[in-house]
Amino acid sequence: MSSIGFELDPRLAADTLAVARLDLCEVRLMNDARFAWLVLVPQRAGLVEIADLTPSERTLLWHETDRAGAALRAVAPCDKLNLGALGNIVRQLHVHVVARCEGDAAWPGPVWGSGSAKPRPEAASEELIGKLRAALSA
C-alpha cells in the first residue's frame, strides 16, 4: 500500500501536534497537558481496522508502537503504558500510546472521556516534542 491519498482525520489534526514520521506511521502528541500521550496514524488511505493493513504493515505497526512507547517512557517515566486502537469516534486507524502514572487525572480509569483536555502551553509542547524526536531517533 502507498501513502498516496492519505489525509489525517481533521479531529486528529485538531487534537494533536506533529512529532515525527516513521516508515509507516505519523507520530502525533495529544495536546492534553494531563497526560503524556502519543497517537500513531498509519499513513495509508482508507484504513479503519488493523486488519486492513497488509501482514508486513501490521508487523511494522507494532514495531513502531513499541518504538513510540520506549520513547515516551524515556521522556515521561510512568507506572503503566496503555495502548489502544478504539476508533469509535474517529474511524481512521490510529493507535494511542499513553504513559500512565498512579494518581494521574484519570487513574485508574481510561483517559478517553475523562474530564476535559487541558492544552499544553506552546513552549512546553515544543520542549516535549523535541525530547520525543530525540528519543525516537535514538
Residue frames as a rotation matrix with the C-alpha (Angstrom) as fourth column:
MET 1
0.578 0.816 0.000 0.00
0.816 -0.578 0.000 0.00
0.000 0.000 -1.000 0.00
SER 2
-0.423 -0.688 0.590 1.04
0.704 -0.659 -0.264 3.56
0.571 0.304 0.763 -0.59
SER 3
-0.490 0.214 -0.845 0.61
0.642 -0.568 -0.515 6.78
-0.590 -0.795 0.141 1.34
ILE 4
-0.958 0.210 0.197 -0.93
0.026 -0.615 0.788 8.34
0.287 0.760 0.584 -1.79
GLY 5
-0.136 0.984 0.115 -4.31
0.034 -0.111 0.993 9.73
0.990 0.139 -0.019 -0.84
PHE 6
-0.191 0.019 -0.981 -3.57
0.940 0.293 -0.177 9.66
0.284 -0.956 -0.074 2.90
GLU 7
-0.203 0.157 0.966 -5.17
-0.169 -0.978 0.123 12.52
0.965 -0.138 0.225 4.78
LEU 8
-0.929 -0.146 -0.340 -5.14
0.310 0.195 -0.931 12.94
0.202 -0.970 -0.136 8.54
ASP 9
0.034 0.990 -0.135 -8.64
0.896 0.030 0.444 13.00
0.444 -0.136 -0.886 10.01
PRO 10
-0.048 -0.037 0.998 -9.48
0.011 -0.999 -0.036 16.63
0.999 0.009 0.048 10.91
ARG 11
0.886 0.395 0.242 -10.32
-0.232 -0.072 0.970 15.67
0.400 -0.916 0.028 14.51
LEU 12
0.605 -0.756 -0.250 -6.90
0.786 0.516 0.341 14.06
-0.129 -0.403 0.906 14.98
ALA 13
-0.179 -0.677 0.714 -5.26
0.721 -0.584 -0.373 17.10
0.670 0.447 0.593 13.39
ALA 14
0.300 0.393 0.869 -7.15
-0.194 -0.867 0.459 19.43
0.934 -0.307 -0.183 15.75
ASP 15
0.958 0.216 0.189 -6.35
-0.230 0.179 0.957 17.47
0.173 -0.960 0.221 18.93
THR 16
0.651 -0.754 0.092 -2.71
0.612 0.593 0.523 16.57
-0.449 -0.284 0.847 18.28
LEU 17
0.634 -0.582 -0.510 0.66
-0.641 -0.764 0.075 18.05
-0.433 0.279 -0.857 17.34
ALA 18
0.852 -0.351 -0.389 3.08
-0.122 0.590 -0.798 16.57
0.509 0.727 0.460 14.80
VAL 19
0.652 -0.686 0.324 6.10
-0.346 0.111 0.932 14.82
-0.675 -0.719 -0.165 16.29
ALA 20
-0.505 -0.860 -0.075 7.65
-0.561 0.261 0.786 12.60
-0.656 0.438 -0.614 13.59
ARG 21
0.627 0.560 -0.541 7.06
-0.779 0.457 -0.429 10.43
0.007 0.691 0.723 10.56
LEU 22
-0.181 -0.610 0.772 8.22
-0.434 0.754 0.494 6.85
-0.882 -0.245 -0.401 10.78
ASP 23
-0.967 -0.254 -0.004 8.23
-0.119 0.441 0.890 4.31
-0.225 0.861 -0.456 7.96
LEU 24
-0.557 0.828 0.066 4.51
0.735 0.455 0.502 3.57
0.385 0.328 -0.862 8.36
CYS 25
0.317 0.819 -0.478 3.08
0.945 -0.228 0.235 5.97
0.083 -0.526 -0.846 10.91
GLU 26
-0.122 -0.194 0.973 2.80
-0.032 -0.979 -0.200 9.63
0.992 -0.055 0.114 11.57
VAL 27
-0.278 -0.032 -0.960 3.50
0.921 0.276 -0.276 10.13
0.274 -0.961 -0.048 15.28
ARG 28
-0.103 0.367 0.924 1.49
0.005 -0.929 0.370 12.87
0.995 0.043 0.093 16.98
LEU 29
-0.911 -0.206 -0.357 1.32
0.367 -0.009 -0.930 14.22
0.189 -0.979 0.084 20.53
MET 30
0.150 0.987 -0.060 -2.11
0.847 -0.097 0.522 14.60
0.510 -0.130 -0.850 22.09
ASN 31
-0.555 -0.319 0.769 -2.43
0.034 -0.932 -0.361 18.23
0.831 -0.174 0.528 23.15
ASP 32
0.714 0.699 0.044 -3.51
-0.075 0.014 0.997 17.48
0.696 -0.715 0.063 26.71
ALA 33
-0.109 -0.855 0.507 -1.11
-0.650 -0.324 -0.687 18.52
0.752 -0.404 -0.521 29.45
ARG 34
0.459 0.357 0.814 -2.67
-0.876 0.334 0.348 16.00
-0.148 -0.872 0.466 31.85
PHE 35
0.722 -0.131 0.679 -1.08
0.080 0.991 0.107 13.05
-0.687 -0.023 0.726 30.04
ALA 36
-0.408 -0.792 -0.454 1.98
-0.695 -0.052 0.717 12.11
-0.591 0.609 -0.529 28.01
TRP 37
0.212 0.729 0.651 0.05
0.119 0.641 -0.758 10.62
-0.970 0.238 0.049 25.09
LEU 38
-0.733 -0.479 -0.483 1.10
-0.458 -0.178 0.871 9.74
-0.503 0.859 -0.089 21.57
VAL 39
0.517 0.823 0.235 -1.10
-0.217 0.392 -0.894 8.81
-0.828 0.411 0.381 18.64
LEU 40
-0.700 -0.709 0.090 0.30
-0.149 0.268 0.952 6.77
-0.699 0.652 -0.294 15.75
VAL 41
0.466 0.855 -0.226 -1.55
-0.377 -0.039 -0.926 7.05
-0.801 0.516 0.304 12.46
PRO 42
-0.215 -0.517 0.829 -0.58
0.591 0.607 0.532 4.69
-0.777 0.604 0.175 9.62
GLN 43
-0.309 -0.002 -0.951 -0.05
-0.496 -0.853 0.163 6.83
-0.812 0.522 0.263 6.53
ARG 44
-0.948 0.151 0.279 -2.36
0.311 0.623 0.718 4.83
-0.065 0.767 -0.638 4.29
ALA 45
-0.670 0.741 -0.032 -5.65
-0.713 -0.631 0.306 5.98
0.207 0.228 0.951 2.81
GLY 46
0.048 0.923 -0.382 -8.92
-0.712 0.300 0.635 4.43
0.701 0.242 0.671 3.92
LEU 47
-0.616 -0.318 -0.721 -7.74
0.181 0.833 -0.522 2.34
0.766 -0.453 -0.456 6.87
VAL 48
0.294 0.750 0.592 -10.20
-0.641 -0.304 0.704 1.64
0.709 -0.587 0.391 9.67
GLU 49
0.952 0.081 0.295 -9.04
-0.271 0.671 0.691 -1.59
-0.142 -0.737 0.660 11.29
ILE 50
0.014 -0.979 0.203 -5.61
-0.707 0.134 0.694 -3.07
-0.707 -0.153 -0.691 11.98
ALA 51
0.011 0.074 0.997 -6.76
0.352 0.933 -0.073 -5.96
-0.936 0.352 -0.016 9.79
ASP 52
0.940 0.339 -0.045 -6.91
0.103 -0.406 -0.908 -3.51
-0.326 0.849 -0.416 6.85
LEU 53
0.282 -0.924 -0.259 -3.09
-0.879 -0.357 0.316 -3.41
-0.384 0.139 -0.913 6.88
THR 54
0.465 -0.265 -0.845 -1.04
-0.433 0.764 -0.478 -5.99
0.772 0.588 0.240 4.99
PRO 55
0.861 -0.167 -0.481 0.68
0.456 0.672 0.584 -8.58
0.226 -0.722 0.654 7.20
SER 56
-0.157 -0.988 0.004 4.03
0.898 -0.144 -0.415 -6.80
0.411 -0.062 0.910 6.84
GLU 57
-0.304 0.116 0.946 2.43
-0.120 -0.989 0.083 -3.43
0.945 -0.088 0.315 7.68
ARG 58
0.807 0.590 0.031 0.82
-0.140 0.140 0.980 -4.96
0.574 -0.795 0.195 10.80
THR 59
0.458 -0.736 -0.498 4.26
0.876 0.470 0.112 -6.11
0.152 -0.487 0.860 11.91
LEU 60
-0.491 -0.667 0.560 5.68
0.592 -0.727 -0.347 -2.66
0.639 0.161 0.752 11.22
LEU 61
0.254 0.668 0.700 2.82
-0.223 -0.664 0.714 -1.02
0.941 -0.337 -0.020 13.13
TRP 62
0.947 0.136 -0.290 3.66
0.225 0.362 0.905 -3.00
0.228 -0.922 0.312 16.26
HIS 63
0.010 -0.993 -0.120 7.38
0.982 0.032 -0.185 -2.27
0.187 -0.116 0.975 15.89
GLU 64
-0.478 -0.161 0.863 6.60
0.238 -0.970 -0.049 1.45
0.845 0.182 0.502 15.61
THR 65
0.632 0.728 0.264 4.17
-0.156 -0.214 0.964 1.26
0.759 -0.651 -0.021 18.54
ASP 66
0.684 -0.471 -0.558 6.91
0.729 0.483 0.485 -0.33
0.041 -0.738 0.674 20.64
ARG 67
-0.368 -0.855 0.366 9.37
0.835 -0.476 -0.275 2.33
0.409 0.205 0.889 19.48
ALA 68
-0.099 0.430 0.897 6.92
-0.100 -0.901 0.421 5.11
0.990 -0.048 0.132 20.38
GLY 69
0.873 0.441 -0.209 6.28
0.117 0.228 0.967 3.51
0.474 -0.868 0.147 23.78
ALA 70
0.258 -0.870 -0.419 10.01
0.965 0.252 0.071 3.33
0.044 -0.423 0.905 24.50
ALA 71
-0.532 -0.431 0.729 10.44
0.481 -0.862 -0.159 6.99
0.697 0.266 0.666 23.50
LEU 72
0.318 0.751 0.579 7.51
-0.192 -0.547 0.815 8.03
0.928 -0.370 -0.030 25.66
ARG 73
0.871 -0.025 -0.491 8.83
0.451 0.439 0.778 6.12
0.196 -0.898 0.393 28.68
ALA 74
-0.108 -0.994 -0.008 12.25
0.954 -0.101 -0.283 7.72
0.280 -0.039 0.959 28.15
VAL 75
-0.716 -0.175 0.675 10.87
0.167 -0.983 -0.078 11.26
0.677 0.057 0.733 28.40
ALA 76
-0.094 0.750 0.655 7.84
-0.862 -0.391 0.323 10.66
0.498 -0.534 0.683 30.65
PRO 77
-0.921 -0.296 -0.252 8.53
-0.147 0.866 -0.478 7.83
0.360 -0.404 -0.841 33.09
CYS 78
-0.047 0.989 0.137 5.33
-0.871 -0.108 0.479 6.06
0.488 -0.097 0.867 34.02
ASP 79
-0.366 0.042 0.930 3.84
-0.692 0.656 -0.302 3.23
-0.622 -0.754 -0.211 36.05
LYS 80
-0.081 0.439 0.895 1.97
0.450 0.817 -0.360 1.72
-0.889 0.374 -0.264 33.11
LEU 81
-0.841 -0.147 -0.521 1.90
-0.393 -0.498 0.773 2.17
-0.373 0.855 0.361 29.36
ASN 82
0.026 0.929 0.370 -1.60
0.082 0.367 -0.927 1.95
-0.996 0.054 -0.067 27.86
LEU 83
-0.961 -0.233 -0.149 -2.15
-0.143 -0.041 0.989 1.03
-0.237 0.972 0.006 24.21
GLY 84
-0.139 0.963 0.232 -5.44
0.286 0.263 -0.921 1.28
-0.948 -0.061 -0.312 22.38
ALA 85
-0.997 -0.007 -0.080 -6.96
-0.075 -0.268 0.960 1.33
-0.028 0.963 0.267 18.91
LEU 86
-0.486 0.874 0.019 -10.61
0.236 0.152 -0.960 2.14
-0.841 -0.462 -0.280 19.58
GLY 87
-0.995 0.001 0.100 -11.84
0.096 -0.273 0.957 4.14
0.028 0.962 0.271 16.61
ASN 88
-0.304 0.949 -0.081 -15.38
0.914 0.266 -0.306 4.57
-0.269 -0.167 -0.949 17.91
ILE 89
0.481 0.433 -0.762 -15.36
0.256 -0.901 -0.351 8.33
-0.838 -0.026 -0.545 17.31
VAL 90
0.181 -0.518 -0.836 -12.51
-0.892 -0.444 0.082 8.79
-0.414 0.731 -0.543 14.81
ARG 91
0.890 0.297 0.347 -12.74
-0.161 0.915 -0.370 5.84
-0.427 0.274 0.862 12.42
GLN 92
0.576 -0.753 -0.319 -9.36
-0.519 -0.036 -0.854 6.46
0.631 0.657 -0.411 10.76
LEU 93
0.707 -0.352 -0.613 -6.99
0.550 0.819 0.163 3.79
0.445 -0.453 0.773 12.06
HIS 94
0.109 -0.708 0.698 -4.82
-0.507 -0.644 -0.573 5.18
0.855 -0.292 -0.429 14.85
VAL 95
0.289 -0.136 -0.948 -3.12
0.665 0.741 0.097 3.72
0.689 -0.658 0.304 17.91
HIS 96
0.708 -0.013 0.706 -2.94
-0.451 -0.778 0.437 5.50
0.544 -0.628 -0.557 21.25
VAL 97
0.031 -0.739 -0.673 0.20
0.676 0.512 -0.530 5.11
0.736 -0.439 0.516 23.38
VAL 98
0.543 0.338 0.769 -0.38
-0.271 -0.796 0.541 6.68
0.795 -0.502 -0.341 26.79
ALA 99
-0.594 -0.739 -0.317 2.07
0.216 0.232 -0.948 6.94
0.775 -0.632 0.022 29.70
ARG 100
0.515 0.841 0.163 0.03
-0.048 -0.161 0.986 6.47
0.856 -0.516 -0.042 32.88
CYS 101
-0.726 -0.681 0.097 1.04
-0.089 -0.047 -0.995 7.28
0.682 -0.731 -0.027 36.43
GLU 102
-0.197 0.644 -0.739 -0.79
0.918 0.385 0.091 6.23
0.343 -0.661 -0.667 39.56
GLY 103
-0.110 0.260 -0.959 -2.79
0.690 -0.674 -0.262 9.25
-0.715 -0.691 -0.106 40.67
ASP 104
-0.971 -0.197 0.136 -2.94
0.233 -0.641 0.732 10.94
-0.057 0.742 0.668 37.24
ALA 105
-0.720 0.686 -0.109 -6.12
-0.667 -0.726 -0.165 12.79
-0.192 -0.045 0.980 36.27
ALA 106
0.138 0.810 -0.570 -7.89
-0.864 0.380 0.330 9.62
0.484 0.447 0.752 35.09
TRP 107
-0.727 -0.552 -0.408 -6.23
-0.323 0.800 -0.506 6.91
0.606 -0.236 -0.760 37.23
PRO 108
-0.531 -0.626 0.570 -7.12
-0.165 0.737 0.656 4.07
-0.831 0.254 -0.495 37.33
GLY 109
0.470 0.820 0.329 -9.74
0.249 0.234 -0.940 4.51
-0.847 0.523 -0.095 34.61
PRO 110
0.052 -0.405 0.913 -9.15
0.993 0.115 -0.005 5.10
-0.103 0.907 0.409 30.91
VAL 111
-0.739 -0.395 -0.546 -8.04
0.346 -0.918 0.197 8.50
-0.579 -0.043 0.814 29.64
TRP 112
-0.816 0.463 0.345 -10.78
0.276 -0.213 0.937 8.58
0.508 0.860 0.046 27.00
GLY 113
0.108 0.967 0.230 -13.70
0.276 -0.251 0.928 10.71
0.955 -0.037 -0.294 28.12
SER 114
0.172 -0.119 -0.978 -12.06
0.984 0.071 0.164 11.62
0.050 -0.990 0.129 31.42
GLY 115
0.166 -0.053 -0.985 -12.65
0.445 -0.887 0.123 15.30
-0.880 -0.458 -0.123 32.00
SER 116
0.989 0.147 0.009 -11.69
0.087 -0.538 -0.839 17.99
-0.119 0.830 -0.545 29.53
ALA 117
0.308 -0.920 0.242 -8.35
0.901 0.201 -0.383 18.25
0.304 0.336 0.891 27.79
LYS 118
0.767 -0.218 -0.603 -6.02
0.146 -0.857 0.495 20.92
-0.625 -0.468 -0.625 29.14
PRO 119
0.868 -0.441 0.227 -3.95
0.226 -0.056 -0.972 22.22
0.442 0.896 0.051 26.21
ARG 120
0.308 -0.873 -0.379 -0.23
0.885 0.117 0.450 22.21
-0.348 -0.474 0.808 26.87
PRO 121
0.624 -0.181 -0.760 1.46
-0.181 -0.980 0.084 25.64
-0.760 0.086 -0.644 26.65
GLU 122
0.955 -0.196 -0.224 3.27
-0.216 0.061 -0.974 26.08
0.204 0.979 0.016 23.32
ALA 123
0.121 -0.982 0.148 6.75
-0.917 -0.168 -0.362 26.21
0.380 -0.092 -0.920 24.88
ALA 124
-0.128 -0.104 0.986 6.10
-0.695 0.719 -0.014 23.04
-0.708 -0.687 -0.165 26.88
SER 125
0.830 0.467 0.306 4.79
-0.084 0.646 -0.759 21.30
-0.552 0.604 0.575 23.75
GLU 126
0.735 -0.608 -0.302 7.87
-0.496 -0.178 -0.850 22.29
0.463 0.774 -0.432 21.76
GLU 127
-0.161 -0.822 0.546 10.17
-0.987 0.133 -0.090 21.06
0.001 -0.553 -0.833 24.53
LEU 128
0.102 0.283 0.954 8.36
-0.421 0.881 -0.216 17.71
-0.901 -0.379 0.209 24.84
ILE 129
0.968 0.250 -0.028 8.23
-0.114 0.337 -0.935 17.23
-0.225 0.908 0.354 21.08
GLY 130
0.385 -0.905 -0.184 11.97
-0.805 -0.231 -0.546 17.89
0.451 0.358 -0.818 20.87
LYS 131
-0.332 -0.477 0.814 12.65
-0.847 0.531 -0.034 15.26
-0.416 -0.700 -0.580 23.54
LEU 132
0.463 0.583 0.668 10.34
-0.192 0.801 -0.567 12.77
-0.865 0.134 0.483 21.84
ARG 133
0.904 -0.185 -0.385 12.03
-0.392 -0.003 -0.920 13.32
0.169 0.983 -0.075 18.45
ALA 134
-0.064 -0.991 0.115 15.43
-0.956 0.028 -0.292 12.71
0.287 -0.128 -0.949 20.04
ALA 135
-0.264 0.009 0.964 14.18
-0.620 0.764 -0.177 9.57
-0.739 -0.645 -0.196 21.78
LEU 136
0.775 0.584 0.242 12.57
-0.160 0.552 -0.819 8.25
-0.611 0.596 0.521 18.60
SER 137
0.718 -0.563 -0.408 15.86
-0.571 -0.143 -0.808 8.80
0.397 0.814 -0.425 16.74
ALA 138
-0.018 -0.783 0.622 17.97
-0.969 0.167 0.182 7.00
-0.246 -0.599 -0.762 19.36
